[in-house]
Amino acid sequence: MNNYVKTKKVKKASTFVLTTSILMSNVYPAFADTNTSKDEVVYVKLNNNGNVDNVYVVNSFDVKNGEKIVDYGRYSNVLNLSTSDKLNYSSGVVDVNVSDTNKKFYYQGDMKNCEIPWDINIRYTLDGKSISSEELAGKSGNLEISFDIKKNDTVDEVFFNNYALQISLTLDGDKCSDIIADGGTIASVGNNKTITYIKLAGEEASYTINSNVENFEMDSISFNGLNMDMNVDVNVDDMTSSFDTLVDAIDKLNDGASELKSGVDTYKNGVSTLYTGSSKLLEGVSSYKSGVNTLYTGSSKLQEGVSSYKSGVNSLDKGINSLQSGLNGYKDGVNSLYSNSQKLLEGAKSLNSGVKALEYGVSSLNQGVNNLESGLNTLAYGSSSYKQNVNSYAQSVNQVVSALKSSLTPEQIEALNLDALVSGAQGLASAYENIDLGINNSKVGASSISDGAGSLANNIGTLSQGSNNLYSGIEALSSGSNALLSGINEIEGGASSLKSGSSALVSGINEIEGGASSLKSGSSALVSGINEIEGGASSLKNGSSTLVSGIDSIGEGVSALSKGTNELNSKTSNLPDEIDDKIDEMVSKYSNSDFNPVSFASEENTNVESVQFAIRADAIKVKDEEKVEEEKVEEKNMWQLFTDLFKKGK
């Protein structure tokens, strides 16, 4: 920071307030008390458009008794305003011998074909249409009055560059309302509104006044010109001390902008990370959504499968119940088979013993022929009973074996040797057929027993062999039925365990069904939730994207701000010194203390102390239709002659 502290001498600067007060004061100049010094007041009468109608110069001198005054001017006519002394005017030279002592001497010179230092253009617009001042009088509507004041290049520029203009006009408050005068000062004087502008020396200007008017009239517009030799004491230190604080604040502002830029850069990195994370989150949510949808589909299928499985388990439970019932009947049949096989085994044993006895009795066959018939009858009776039992046994064996084969594995069938059991039963039945046949033949052939004794011996051998076979088959049947009974008991235990398991399975499948239903409901809620999460993740991604764009713009703006504050800091570090120099420049420009007035009447006048301009434009008035009385001619004093200057040309 530039710490600007120094003490300056009091300088002189221009002030618009003082200018305004001086320009609005009496147009008579304050004259210097110097011998032969001269002051000029230039009176200009404009028409309502700003064109020059007439120009008069009132010249004033400090004179002594009998002093001769010689003056110069481009006049068409001259008039003594102070004394009765004769004015002599020829070829631009005025001379007079003043008889009165120690008085101001005034004379008027009417200038011919004269232009003034300013081109003044006055325009009137009513309701948006251009209108002349003559047509404007008495009209109503929205009025716009415009002034353009420019430099007149045909006149010595010394006046334009060194004289300020005060423009003043008065609007009747009863006829004008809603007055707008940008850049002007509006003062209330009774019911009237006086509008004042100050145009500084060396500058062109344009002004606009807007108002709603009714039966419009307006007094003349005045333009007063005065040399800008306006001096006032100003303490420059008081004016520039606050700039030290401003420079310090700008330096701190630059530091803050740099810190702000650093913070925005950090924030920008965080926002970029947020955007990257939100993008990955959205991708993850999308994948998770796909999995959730798959879960929901699977849970629906699971519920359907569980329902089907439940039906199967219920069918299995019913089948197990039927199996248990069938096993109970089957077990009874096997028990009966085993019991019958024991009986058959006993019968076979008896048969075997009988055959052996028969074999042993063959030698005494001839001796027992008489007992043969009785024995054959007995044998036929027993054979018939055995035959029935054997046939029943063979059928039972076939049924049991068929039933067992349908429920046992090939390994179990082979282990039980069921085929041998069937073969034994069939051989037993076949043997009993042969026995029955033999008995019948014996009965038939009892008469020829002697002849068939050899055959009997053979048959007895066959019978013995068949009896042995029958015994072996019945023994195998008994063993097989016993094994079958053991297997049935094991199957019955397995069926009971299967029944318990199926009952537990039914209970479990009910719980699974409830769980599958809850899983489906939960997955449905999860689908809804993941849709909301996906929407939120998408909004987060879009929002973070917008935030990235926004922070980029902020970053650019902050960078520009930092650059601007840095440039501002560098360019304002010497601001107090520059302000001081600028004040010096302005004081030099507007004080105009070294300006030497020149004569407007003629450049040959070298004794000019001051020159002032009093410029008036015509008033806008409604013409009186009544006949105006002729003015009475009376003798006029000097003041009346002076004020009549503004009445000429009306």
C-alpha positions as CSV (number, residue, x, y, z in Angstrom):
1,M,0.0,0.0,0.0
2,N,1.2,3.5,-0.8
3,N,1.1,5.5,2.4
4,Y,0.6,9.0,1.0
5,V,1.0,11.6,3.7
6,K,2.1,15.1,3.0
7,T,1.2,18.7,3.7
8,K,0.3,21.1,0.9
9,K,-0.2,24.8,0.8
10,V,-3.8,26.0,0.4
11,K,-4.7,26.3,-3.3
12,K,-7.4,28.0,-5.2
13,A,-10.1,25.9,-7.1
14,S,-13.3,26.5,-9.0
15,T,-16.7,26.0,-7.5
16,F,-20.0,25.8,-9.4
17,V,-22.0,27.2,-6.4
18,L,-20.0,30.4,-6.4
19,T,-20.1,30.6,-10.2
20,T,-23.9,30.2,-10.1
21,S,-24.3,32.9,-7.5
22,I,-22.1,35.4,-9.4
23,L,-23.8,34.7,-12.7
24,M,-27.2,35.1,-11.2
25,S,-26.3,38.4,-9.6
26,N,-26.9,41.8,-11.2
27,V,-25.4,42.0,-14.7
28,Y,-23.7,45.3,-13.9
29,P,-20.0,44.6,-13.5
30,A,-17.8,45.5,-10.5
31,F,-15.4,47.9,-12.1
32,A,-11.8,48.5,-11.1
33,D,-10.9,52.0,-10.0
34,T,-8.3,52.6,-12.7
35,N,-8.0,55.7,-14.9
36,T,-9.2,55.2,-18.5
37,S,-10.2,51.6,-17.7
38,K,-13.2,50.2,-19.5
39,D,-15.9,47.5,-18.9
40,E,-18.1,46.1,-21.6
41,V,-21.6,44.5,-21.2
42,V,-22.8,42.8,-24.4
43,Y,-26.6,42.6,-24.6
44,V,-27.9,40.1,-27.1
45,K,-31.4,39.6,-28.2
46,L,-32.3,36.2,-29.7
47,N,-35.5,35.1,-31.4
48,N,-37.2,32.0,-29.9
49,N,-35.1,29.6,-32.1
50,G,-31.8,31.1,-30.8
51,N,-30.9,33.1,-33.8
52,V,-29.3,36.6,-33.1
53,D,-31.7,39.6,-33.8
54,N,-29.8,42.4,-32.2
55,V,-26.5,43.0,-30.3
56,Y,-25.8,46.1,-28.1
57,V,-22.6,46.9,-26.2
58,V,-22.8,49.2,-23.1
59,N,-19.3,50.6,-22.5
60,S,-18.5,52.2,-19.1
61,F,-15.5,54.3,-18.1
62,D,-14.0,55.9,-15.0
63,V,-13.5,59.5,-16.0
64,K,-12.5,62.9,-14.6
65,N,-13.7,66.4,-15.4
66,G,-12.7,67.4,-19.0
67,E,-11.2,64.0,-19.8
68,K,-11.4,62.9,-23.4
69,I,-12.4,59.3,-24.1
70,V,-11.4,57.6,-27.3
71,D,-12.9,54.1,-27.9
72,Y,-13.3,51.7,-30.8
73,G,-16.1,49.5,-32.1
74,R,-17.9,48.2,-35.1
75,Y,-21.1,50.1,-34.5
76,S,-24.1,51.1,-36.7
77,N,-25.2,53.7,-34.1
78,V,-24.0,55.1,-30.8
79,L,-25.9,56.7,-27.9
80,N,-24.7,58.6,-24.8
81,L,-26.4,57.1,-21.7
82,S,-24.9,59.4,-19.1
83,T,-24.4,63.0,-20.2
84,S,-25.5,65.4,-22.8
85,D,-22.0,65.5,-24.2
86,K,-21.7,64.9,-27.9
87,L,-20.5,61.5,-29.1
88,N,-18.4,61.6,-32.2
89,Y,-18.2,58.3,-34.2
90,S,-16.4,57.8,-37.5
91,S,-14.7,54.8,-39.1
92,G,-15.0,52.7,-36.0
93,V,-13.7,55.4,-33.6
94,V,-15.8,57.0,-30.8
95,D,-14.6,60.1,-29.0
96,V,-16.2,62.3,-26.4
97,N,-15.2,65.1,-23.9
98,V,-16.9,64.3,-20.7
99,S,-18.0,67.4,-18.8
100,D,-19.2,65.9,-15.5
101,T,-16.7,65.1,-12.9
102,N,-16.0,61.8,-11.1
103,K,-18.9,60.0,-12.6
104,K,-19.2,56.7,-14.5
105,F,-19.7,57.4,-18.1
106,Y,-21.9,55.0,-20.2
107,Y,-22.5,54.9,-23.9
108,Q,-24.3,52.3,-26.0
109,G,-23.0,51.0,-29.4
110,D,-25.4,49.1,-31.7
111,M,-23.3,46.5,-33.5
112,K,-24.1,45.6,-37.1
113,N,-24.2,42.1,-38.5
114,C,-22.6,40.8,-35.4
115,E,-22.3,37.2,-34.2
116,I,-21.7,36.0,-30.7
117,P,-19.2,33.3,-29.5
118,W,-21.9,30.7,-29.1
119,D,-24.2,29.0,-31.6
120,I,-27.5,28.6,-29.7
121,N,-30.2,26.5,-31.1
122,I,-33.6,26.3,-29.3
123,R,-36.2,23.7,-30.5
124,Y,-39.8,23.0,-29.4
125,T,-41.7,19.7,-29.7
126,L,-45.3,19.3,-28.7
127,D,-46.7,15.8,-28.4
128,G,-43.7,14.5,-30.4
129,K,-44.1,16.9,-33.3
130,S,-41.8,19.9,-34.0
131,I,-43.6,23.3,-33.5
132,S,-42.6,26.9,-33.9
133,S,-42.6,29.3,-30.9
134,E,-45.3,31.4,-32.6
135,E,-47.6,28.3,-33.0
136,L,-46.7,27.1,-29.5
137,A,-48.2,30.1,-27.6
138,G,-51.5,29.0,-26.0
139,K,-51.2,25.3,-26.9
140,S,-51.5,22.3,-24.5
141,G,-49.9,18.9,-24.5
142,N,-46.5,17.3,-23.7
143,L,-43.8,19.9,-24.4
144,E,-40.1,19.3,-24.9
145,I,-37.7,22.3,-25.0
146,S,-34.2,21.5,-26.2
147,F,-31.0,23.7,-26.1
148,D,-27.9,23.0,-28.1
149,I,-24.9,25.3,-27.3
150,K,-21.9,25.0,-29.6
151,K,-18.8,26.9,-30.4
152,N,-19.1,29.6,-33.1
153,D,-15.9,29.3,-35.1
154,T,-16.4,32.6,-36.8
155,V,-15.8,34.5,-33.5
156,D,-12.5,34.8,-31.6
157,E,-12.4,31.5,-29.5
158,V,-11.0,33.4,-26.5
159,F,-14.6,34.1,-25.3
160,F,-15.9,30.5,-25.8
161,N,-12.8,29.1,-24.0
162,N,-12.9,31.5,-21.0
163,Y,-16.5,32.4,-20.4
164,A,-19.1,30.3,-18.6
165,L,-22.8,30.5,-19.4
166,Q,-25.7,30.5,-16.9
167,I,-28.9,29.4,-18.7
168,S,-32.1,30.3,-16.8
169,L,-35.8,30.1,-17.7
170,T,-39.0,30.3,-15.6
171,L,-42.2,28.2,-16.1
172,D,-45.6,29.2,-14.8
173,G,-46.7,26.6,-12.3
174,D,-50.3,27.1,-13.2
175,K,-49.6,26.3,-16.9
176,C,-46.8,23.7,-16.5
177,S,-46.7,20.4,-14.5
178,D,-44.5,17.3,-14.2
179,I,-41.4,19.2,-15.1
180,I,-38.3,17.2,-15.8
181,A,-34.9,18.9,-16.4
182,D,-32.1,16.5,-16.2
183,G,-28.8,18.2,-15.2
184,G,-30.6,21.4,-14.2
185,T,-31.5,23.0,-10.9
186,I,-35.2,23.6,-10.3
187,A,-36.1,26.3,-7.8
188,S,-39.5,27.3,-6.7
189,V,-40.2,31.0,-6.8
190,G,-43.8,31.4,-5.6
191,N,-45.9,29.3,-7.9
192,N,-43.3,29.5,-10.7
193,K,-40.4,27.0,-11.3
194,T,-37.0,28.6,-12.2
195,I,-34.7,26.1,-14.1
196,T,-31.0,26.9,-14.1
197,Y,-28.0,25.3,-16.0
198,I,-24.3,26.1,-15.8
199,K,-22.2,25.6,-18.9
200,L,-18.5,25.7,-18.2
201,A,-16.1,27.5,-20.3
202,G,-14.7,25.7,-23.4
203,E,-17.4,23.0,-23.4
204,E,-20.4,22.4,-25.7
205,A,-23.6,21.3,-24.1
206,S,-27.2,20.1,-24.8
207,Y,-30.1,20.3,-22.4
208,T,-33.7,19.1,-22.5
209,I,-36.7,20.1,-20.5
210,N,-40.0,18.2,-20.5
211,S,-43.3,19.2,-19.1
212,N,-47.1,18.8,-19.5
213,V,-48.4,22.3,-20.5
214,E,-51.8,24.0,-20.8
215,N,-52.4,27.3,-22.6
216,F,-48.6,27.6,-22.7
217,E,-46.8,30.9,-22.2
218,M,-43.2,31.6,-21.1
219,D,-41.0,34.6,-20.2
220,S,-37.8,35.1,-22.1
221,I,-34.8,32.6,-21.7
222,S,-31.6,34.2,-20.4
223,F,-28.0,33.2,-21.1
224,N,-25.5,35.1,-18.9
225,G,-21.8,34.9,-19.8
226,L,-19.0,35.7,-17.4
227,N,-15.2,35.2,-17.3
228,M,-14.5,32.2,-15.0
229,D,-12.0,34.0,-12.8
230,M,-13.6,32.4,-9.7
231,N,-11.2,31.8,-6.8
232,V,-11.8,30.0,-3.5
233,D,-9.6,28.7,-0.9
234,V,-9.5,24.8,-0.7
235,N,-7.5,22.6,1.7
236,V,-6.1,19.9,-0.6
237,D,-5.0,17.8,2.3
238,D,-8.6,17.5,3.4
239,M,-9.6,16.5,-0.1
240,T,-6.9,13.8,-0.5
241,S,-6.5,12.4,3.0
242,S,-9.4,9.9,2.5
243,F,-7.7,8.5,-0.6
244,D,-5.0,7.0,1.6
245,T,-7.8,4.9,3.2
246,L,-9.1,4.1,-0.2
247,V,-5.7,2.9,-1.5
248,D,-5.3,0.8,1.7
249,A,-8.8,-0.7,1.2
250,I,-8.0,-1.5,-2.5
251,D,-4.8,-3.3,-1.4
252,K,-6.8,-5.4,1.1
253,L,-9.4,-6.0,-1.6
254,N,-6.6,-7.3,-3.8
255,D,-5.4,-9.6,-1.1
256,G,-9.0,-10.8,-0.4
257,A,-9.5,-11.5,-4.2
258,S,-6.3,-13.6,-4.3
259,E,-7.5,-15.6,-1.2
260,L,-11.0,-15.9,-2.8
261,K,-9.4,-17.2,-6.0
262,S,-7.4,-19.8,-4.0
263,G,-10.6,-20.8,-2.2
264,V,-12.6,-21.1,-5.4
265,D,-9.9,-23.3,-6.9
266,T,-10.0,-25.6,-3.9
267,Y,-13.8,-25.6,-4.0
268,K,-13.7,-26.3,-7.8
269,N,-11.5,-29.4,-7.1
270,G,-14.0,-30.6,-4.5
271,V,-16.9,-30.0,-6.9
272,S,-15.1,-32.0,-9.6
273,T,-14.6,-34.8,-7.2
274,L,-18.3,-34.6,-6.3
275,Y,-19.2,-34.9,-9.9
276,T,-16.9,-37.9,-10.5
277,G,-18.3,-39.6,-7.4
278,S,-21.9,-38.9,-8.3
279,S,-21.2,-40.4,-11.8
280,K,-19.8,-43.5,-10.2
281,L,-22.7,-43.6,-7.7
282,L,-25.2,-43.4,-10.6
283,E,-23.4,-46.3,-12.4
284,G,-23.4,-48.3,-9.2
285,V,-27.0,-47.6,-8.5
286,S,-27.9,-48.6,-12.1
287,S,-26.0,-51.9,-11.6
288,Y,-27.6,-52.4,-8.2
289,K,-31.0,-51.6,-9.7
290,S,-30.4,-54.4,-12.3
291,G,-29.6,-56.8,-9.5
292,V,-32.6,-55.7,-7.5
293,N,-34.8,-56.2,-10.6
294,T,-33.3,-59.7,-11.0
295,L,-33.9,-60.3,-7.3
296,Y,-37.5,-59.3,-7.7
297,T,-37.9,-61.5,-10.7
298,G,-36.2,-64.4,-8.9
299,S,-38.2,-63.9,-5.8
300,S,-41.4,-64.1,-7.9
301,K,-40.2,-67.3,-9.5
302,L,-39.1,-68.6,-6.1
303,Q,-42.5,-68.0,-4.7
304,E,-44.0,-69.8,-7.6
305,G,-41.5,-72.7,-7.2
306,V,-42.1,-72.8,-3.5
307,S,-45.8,-73.1,-4.1
308,S,-45.2,-76.0,-6.6
309,Y,-42.7,-77.6,-4.2
310,K,-45.2,-77.2,-1.4
311,S,-47.8,-79.1,-3.5
312,G,-45.2,-81.8,-4.2
313,V,-44.3,-82.1,-0.5
314,N,-48.0,-82.4,0.4
315,S,-48.4,-85.1,-2.3
316,L,-45.2,-86.8,-0.8
317,D,-46.7,-86.7,2.6
318,K,-49.9,-88.3,1.4
319,G,-47.8,-90.9,-0.6
320,I,-45.9,-91.7,2.6
321,N,-49.1,-92.2,4.5
322,S,-50.3,-94.6,1.7
323,L,-46.8,-96.3,1.8
324,Q,-47.2,-96.8,5.5
325,S,-50.6,-98.3,5.0
326,G,-49.3,-100.5,2.2
327,L,-46.3,-101.5,4.2
328,N,-48.5,-102.6,7.0
329,G,-50.5,-104.9,4.7
330,Y,-47.3,-106.1,3.0
331,K,-45.8,-106.9,6.3
332,D,-48.8,-109.0,7.3
333,G,-48.5,-110.9,4.0
334,V,-44.7,-111.4,4.6
335,N,-45.5,-112.7,8.1
336,S,-48.1,-115.0,6.7
337,L,-45.6,-116.1,4.1
338,Y,-43.0,-116.8,6.7
339,S,-45.5,-118.7,8.8
340,N,-46.6,-120.8,5.8
341,S,-43.0,-121.4,4.8
342,Q,-42.3,-122.8,8.3
343,K,-45.3,-125.1,7.9
344,L,-44.1,-126.1,4.5
345,L,-40.7,-126.7,5.9
346,E,-42.2,-129.0,8.5
347,G,-44.2,-130.7,5.8
348,A,-41.2,-131.0,3.6
349,K,-39.3,-132.6,6.4
350,S,-42.1,-135.0,6.9
351,L,-42.3,-135.7,3.2
352,N,-38.6,-136.3,3.1
353,S,-38.8,-138.7,6.0
354,G,-41.7,-140.5,4.2
355,V,-39.8,-140.8,1.1
356,K,-36.9,-142.3,2.9
357,A,-39.3,-144.6,4.6
358,L,-40.8,-145.5,1.2
359,E,-37.3,-146.1,-0.1
360,Y,-36.5,-148.3,2.8
361,G,-39.8,-150.1,2.3
362,V,-39.3,-150.9,-1.4
363,S,-37.5,-154.1,-0.4
364,S,-40.6,-155.1,1.4
365,L,-42.9,-153.8,-1.2
366,N,-44.1,-157.1,-2.2
367,Q,-44.8,-157.9,1.4
368,G,-46.6,-154.5,1.9
369,V,-48.8,-154.7,-1.2
370,N,-51.8,-155.2,1.0
371,N,-50.8,-152.1,2.9
372,L,-50.0,-150.2,-0.3
373,E,-53.5,-149.2,-1.1
374,S,-54.2,-148.0,2.4
375,G,-50.8,-146.0,2.3
376,L,-51.5,-144.7,-1.2
377,N,-54.9,-143.4,0.0
378,T,-53.3,-141.8,2.9
379,L,-50.6,-140.4,0.7
380,A,-53.2,-139.1,-1.8
381,Y,-55.0,-137.4,1.0
382,G,-51.9,-135.7,2.3
383,S,-50.6,-135.0,-1.2
384,S,-53.9,-133.2,-2.2
385,S,-53.6,-131.1,1.0
386,Y,-49.9,-130.4,0.3
387,K,-50.5,-129.7,-3.3
388,Q,-53.0,-127.0,-2.4
389,N,-50.5,-125.5,0.1
390,V,-47.7,-125.8,-2.4
391,N,-49.8,-124.0,-5.1
392,S,-50.8,-121.3,-2.6
393,Y,-47.2,-121.0,-1.6
394,A,-46.0,-120.8,-5.2
395,Q,-48.5,-118.1,-5.9
396,S,-47.6,-116.2,-2.7
397,V,-44.0,-116.5,-3.6
398,N,-44.6,-115.1,-7.1
399,Q,-46.7,-112.2,-5.6
400,V,-44.2,-111.4,-2.9
401,V,-41.2,-111.6,-5.3
402,S,-43.0,-109.4,-7.9
403,A,-43.8,-106.9,-5.2
404,L,-40.3,-107.0,-3.8
405,K,-38.8,-106.6,-7.3
406,S,-40.8,-103.4,-7.9
407,S,-39.6,-101.8,-4.6
408,L,-36.1,-103.2,-4.3
409,T,-32.9,-102.4,-6.0
410,P,-31.1,-104.9,-8.3
411,E,-28.5,-105.4,-5.6
412,Q,-31.2,-106.2,-3.0
413,I,-32.9,-108.6,-5.4
414,E,-29.7,-110.4,-6.0
415,A,-28.9,-110.5,-2.3
416,L,-32.2,-112.0,-1.4
417,N,-31.9,-114.7,-4.2
418,L,-35.5,-114.2,-5.1
419,D,-35.2,-116.0,-8.4
420,A,-34.0,-119.1,-6.5
421,L,-37.0,-118.7,-4.2
422,V,-39.3,-118.6,-7.3
423,S,-37.6,-121.6,-8.9
424,G,-37.9,-123.6,-5.7
425,A,-41.5,-122.8,-5.4
426,Q,-42.1,-123.8,-9.0
427,G,-40.0,-126.9,-8.5
428,L,-42.0,-127.8,-5.4
429,A,-45.3,-127.3,-7.3
430,S,-44.0,-129.4,-10.2
431,A,-42.9,-132.0,-7.7
432,Y,-46.3,-132.2,-6.2
433,E,-47.8,-132.5,-9.6
434,N,-45.5,-135.5,-10.1
435,I,-46.4,-136.9,-6.7
436,D,-50.0,-136.5,-7.4
437,L,-49.6,-138.2,-10.7
438,G,-47.6,-140.9,-9.2
439,I,-50.1,-141.6,-6.5
440,N,-52.9,-141.7,-9.0
441,N,-50.8,-144.0,-11.2
442,S,-50.1,-146.1,-8.1
443,K,-53.8,-146.3,-7.3
444,V,-54.6,-147.1,-10.9
445,G,-51.7,-149.4,-11.2
446,A,-52.0,-151.1,-7.9
447,S,-53.0,-154.1,-9.7
448,S,-49.8,-153.9,-11.7
449,I,-47.7,-152.9,-8.8
450,S,-45.6,-155.8,-9.2
451,D,-44.9,-154.9,-12.7
452,G,-44.1,-151.3,-11.8
453,A,-41.9,-152.1,-8.8
454,G,-38.9,-151.1,-10.8
455,S,-40.6,-148.0,-12.0
456,L,-41.6,-147.3,-8.5
457,A,-38.1,-147.6,-7.4
458,N,-37.1,-145.0,-10.0
459,N,-40.1,-142.9,-9.1
460,I,-39.2,-143.1,-5.5
461,G,-35.7,-141.9,-6.5
462,T,-37.2,-139.0,-8.4
463,L,-39.5,-138.4,-5.5
464,S,-36.6,-138.4,-3.1
465,Q,-34.8,-136.0,-5.4
466,G,-37.9,-133.8,-5.7
467,S,-38.5,-134.0,-2.0
468,N,-34.9,-132.8,-1.4
469,N,-35.5,-130.1,-3.9
470,L,-38.8,-129.1,-2.3
471,Y,-37.1,-129.0,1.1
472,S,-34.3,-126.9,-0.2
473,G,-36.8,-124.5,-1.9
474,I,-39.0,-124.3,1.2
475,E,-35.9,-123.7,3.3
476,A,-34.8,-120.9,0.9
477,L,-38.3,-119.5,0.9
478,S,-38.3,-119.5,4.7
479,S,-34.8,-117.8,4.7
480,G,-36.0,-115.3,2.1
481,S,-39.2,-114.5,3.8
482,N,-37.3,-114.0,7.0
483,A,-34.9,-111.6,5.2
484,L,-37.9,-110.0,3.6
485,L,-39.5,-109.5,6.9
486,S,-36.3,-107.9,8.2
487,G,-36.2,-105.7,5.1
488,I,-39.8,-104.8,5.6
489,N,-39.1,-103.8,9.2
490,E,-36.3,-101.6,8.0
491,I,-38.5,-100.1,5.2
492,E,-41.2,-99.5,7.8
493,G,-38.7,-97.7,10.0
494,G,-37.5,-95.6,7.0
495,A,-41.1,-94.9,6.1
496,S,-41.7,-93.7,9.6
497,S,-38.6,-91.5,9.5
498,L,-39.7,-90.3,6.0
499,K,-43.1,-89.5,7.5
500,S,-41.5,-87.4,10.2
501,G,-39.2,-85.8,7.7
502,S,-42.1,-85.0,5.3
503,S,-44.0,-83.5,8.2
504,A,-41.0,-81.3,9.1
505,L,-40.6,-80.6,5.4
506,V,-44.2,-79.4,5.2
507,S,-43.7,-77.2,8.2
508,G,-40.4,-75.9,6.7
509,I,-41.9,-75.3,3.3
510,N,-44.7,-73.2,4.9
511,E,-42.0,-71.1,6.6
512,I,-40.1,-70.9,3.3
513,E,-43.3,-69.9,1.5
514,G,-43.8,-67.1,4.1
515,G,-40.2,-66.1,3.7
516,A,-40.5,-66.1,-0.1
517,S,-43.6,-63.9,0.1
518,S,-41.8,-61.5,2.4
519,L,-38.7,-61.6,0.1
520,K,-41.0,-60.7,-2.9
521,S,-42.6,-57.9,-1.0
522,G,-39.2,-56.7,0.3
523,S,-37.7,-56.9,-3.2
524,S,-40.7,-55.0,-4.6
525,A,-40.2,-52.3,-2.0
526,L,-36.5,-52.4,-2.8
527,V,-37.3,-51.9,-6.5
528,S,-39.3,-48.8,-5.6
529,G,-36.6,-47.5,-3.3
530,I,-33.8,-48.1,-5.8
531,N,-35.8,-46.2,-8.4
532,E,-36.0,-43.2,-6.1
533,I,-32.3,-43.7,-5.3
534,E,-31.5,-43.8,-9.0
535,G,-33.6,-40.6,-9.5
536,G,-31.8,-38.9,-6.6
537,A,-28.4,-40.1,-7.9
538,S,-29.3,-38.8,-11.4
539,S,-30.3,-35.5,-9.9
540,L,-27.1,-35.4,-7.9
541,K,-25.1,-36.0,-11.0
542,N,-27.0,-33.3,-13.0
543,G,-26.8,-30.9,-10.1
544,S,-23.1,-31.6,-9.6
545,S,-22.6,-31.1,-13.4
546,T,-24.4,-27.8,-13.2
547,L,-22.3,-26.9,-10.1
548,V,-19.2,-27.7,-12.1
549,S,-20.3,-25.4,-14.9
550,G,-21.3,-22.8,-12.4
551,I,-18.0,-23.0,-10.4
552,D,-16.1,-22.8,-13.7
553,S,-17.9,-19.5,-14.4
554,I,-17.3,-18.4,-10.9
555,G,-13.7,-19.4,-11.3
556,E,-13.4,-17.3,-14.4
557,G,-15.1,-14.4,-12.7
558,V,-12.9,-14.7,-9.6
559,S,-9.8,-14.9,-11.8
560,A,-11.0,-11.8,-13.7
561,L,-11.8,-10.2,-10.3
562,S,-8.3,-11.1,-9.0
563,K,-6.7,-9.8,-12.1
564,G,-8.8,-6.6,-12.0
565,T,-8.1,-5.9,-8.3
566,N,-4.4,-6.5,-8.9
567,E,-4.5,-4.1,-11.8
568,L,-6.6,-1.7,-9.7
569,N,-4.2,-1.9,-6.9
570,S,-1.2,-1.3,-9.2
571,K,-3.0,1.7,-10.8
572,T,-4.3,3.3,-7.6
573,S,-1.1,2.9,-5.5
574,N,-0.2,6.5,-6.5
575,L,-3.7,7.7,-6.5
576,P,-3.2,10.5,-3.9
577,D,-0.4,12.0,-5.9
578,E,-2.4,11.8,-9.1
579,I,-5.4,13.4,-7.4
580,D,-3.2,16.2,-6.1
581,D,-1.9,16.7,-9.6
582,K,-5.4,16.6,-11.0
583,I,-6.6,19.2,-8.5
584,D,-3.7,21.4,-9.6
585,E,-4.8,20.9,-13.2
586,M,-8.4,21.7,-12.4
587,V,-7.5,24.8,-10.4
588,S,-5.4,26.0,-13.2
589,K,-8.2,25.3,-15.7
590,Y,-11.1,26.9,-13.8
591,S,-9.5,29.6,-11.8
592,N,-8.5,31.4,-15.0
593,S,-6.7,33.9,-12.8
594,D,-4.1,34.8,-15.4
595,F,-6.7,35.5,-18.1
596,N,-6.5,39.1,-19.5
597,P,-9.9,40.2,-20.9
598,V,-10.1,41.3,-24.5
599,S,-12.7,43.7,-26.0
600,F,-15.7,42.2,-27.8
601,A,-16.4,45.6,-29.5
602,S,-12.9,45.9,-31.1
603,E,-9.5,44.3,-30.7
604,E,-8.1,47.9,-30.7
605,N,-9.5,48.5,-27.2
606,T,-6.5,47.6,-24.9
607,N,-7.9,49.0,-21.7
608,V,-10.6,46.5,-21.0
609,E,-11.1,45.4,-17.4
610,S,-14.0,43.1,-17.9
611,V,-16.5,41.8,-20.5
612,Q,-19.9,40.3,-19.7
613,F,-22.7,38.9,-21.9
614,A,-26.4,39.3,-21.2
615,I,-28.3,37.2,-23.8
616,R,-32.1,37.0,-23.9
617,A,-34.5,35.0,-26.1
618,D,-38.0,36.3,-26.9
619,A,-40.8,35.4,-24.6
620,I,-43.7,33.2,-25.8
621,K,-46.9,35.0,-25.3
622,V,-50.5,34.8,-26.6
623,K,-51.2,37.8,-28.8
624,D,-53.7,40.3,-27.4
625,E,-56.5,40.7,-29.9
626,E,-57.6,44.0,-28.5
627,K,-56.2,47.2,-29.7
628,V,-53.2,48.3,-27.7
629,E,-53.2,51.9,-26.5
630,E,-50.4,54.0,-27.8
631,E,-47.6,54.5,-25.4
632,K,-47.3,57.9,-23.9
633,V,-44.1,59.7,-24.9
634,E,-42.4,61.0,-21.8
635,E,-38.9,61.9,-20.9
636,K,-36.9,58.9,-19.8
637,N,-34.1,58.8,-17.3
638,M,-30.9,56.9,-17.7
639,W,-32.2,53.7,-15.9
640,Q,-35.3,53.6,-18.3
641,L,-33.0,54.0,-21.3
642,F,-30.9,51.2,-20.0
643,T,-33.8,48.8,-19.5
644,D,-35.3,49.7,-22.9
645,L,-32.3,47.9,-24.4
646,F,-34.2,44.7,-24.0
647,K,-37.4,46.0,-25.5
648,K,-35.9,46.9,-28.9
649,G,-37.0,44.6,-31.6
650,K,-40.3,43.5,-29.9
